[in-house]
């Protein structure tokens, strides 16, 4: 459906970001990344205490393609 859009202010868009206004059929990524991290890696805040006596990060991925980006120009 068509929409009336008022004033828009965009401070920044990262190189892999998407800026979308109005109708869209399909939004596809132009890049991909896979991140592996152990226990407590992405914790943020004040006074965090992490006790990690034994940790393994499983990096085996059985499927070959997670998010295909072929054909995205």
N, C-alpha and C positions, 0 to 999 in steps of 0.2 A: 504494500500500500504506500502511496506517496505520503510524504510527511513534510510539514513546514518546520524548518530548523532555524532557531534564532542565532544569536551571536555565539561563536565558538572560539576559545582560546586554547591553543596547543603549545605547551612549553617545550616539550621535546618528545621524540619518538625514537626508540632504540633501533638499531639496524635490523633487528628481527621482529619489530613490533608491527601491529596492524592498527590503522586508523580507519574507522568505518563510520559512515553517516548514511542513513537511509536503508533501502532494500539491498539485500545481498543474496545470491544463490549459493555461493560456496567460497569459503576463506580457507586457503591452504598454506601451510608453512613453507618458507623458502630456505630454511636451514633446520638442522636437527642436532641434538646433543644428548648424550646419556651420561648421567652422573652416578657414581658409586661412592658411598660414604659409610663409615662405620657408626656404631652406636654413639649418640650424643654429638654428632658432627655439626648439625644445623641448629643447635640450641642457642637461643639468644635471651638476654635478660640480665637482671641483677641478682647476684648471689646464687647462681646455679652450681650445684654440686653433682658431679657425675662419678659414679663408681662403676668401673667396667673391668671386672677381673679377667674375663676372657671374651674375645670378640673375633668373629670372622665375617667378612663381607663376601657374600657369594656373587661372583661376577659372571657366572655361566648363564648365557641367554640362548635358549633352544631355538627360538624363532630368529630368522635371519634379518627380517625387515620389521621394524616397529611402526614407523610412520613414513610411508613412501612419499618422496618429494620429486620423483621423476616427472617431467613435463611441466613443472611450475616455472614460468618464465618471469 
